[in-house]
């Protein structure tokens, strides 16, 4: 088993990029399991922190989606891009269209996460509700 470090400084290659995307998917899976457990999510400050981290990720997604579009476009211009079932330019154009929609969706999600993050900034449990914690 190969171990990868998540490091923005690299390495930057196909395997590390795939691994980072898989790590993102797995992180969401872990959060899905963790946040359904009321014993694991006891404080509104945790909700606030999670919302802030998710907001940061969504705000950074625009750059990533733009870079994916740029790389796909560059690959298409080489004339070497092929597709197993159709004209590769049709597939590229559809992917670029969908990625542009994703950029818009990510911006909206980032804004909504920011609003939820701000709304939860002052929440706390009274000492009676914290069970003596």
Secondary structure, 3 states (H helix, E strand, C coil): CCCCCCCCCCCCCHHHHHHHHHHHHHHHHHHHHHHCCCCCCCCHHHHHHHHHHHHHHHHHHHHHHHHHHHHHHHHHHCCCCCCCCCCHHHHHHHHHHHHHHHHHHHHHHHHHHHHHHHHCCCCCCCCCCCCCC
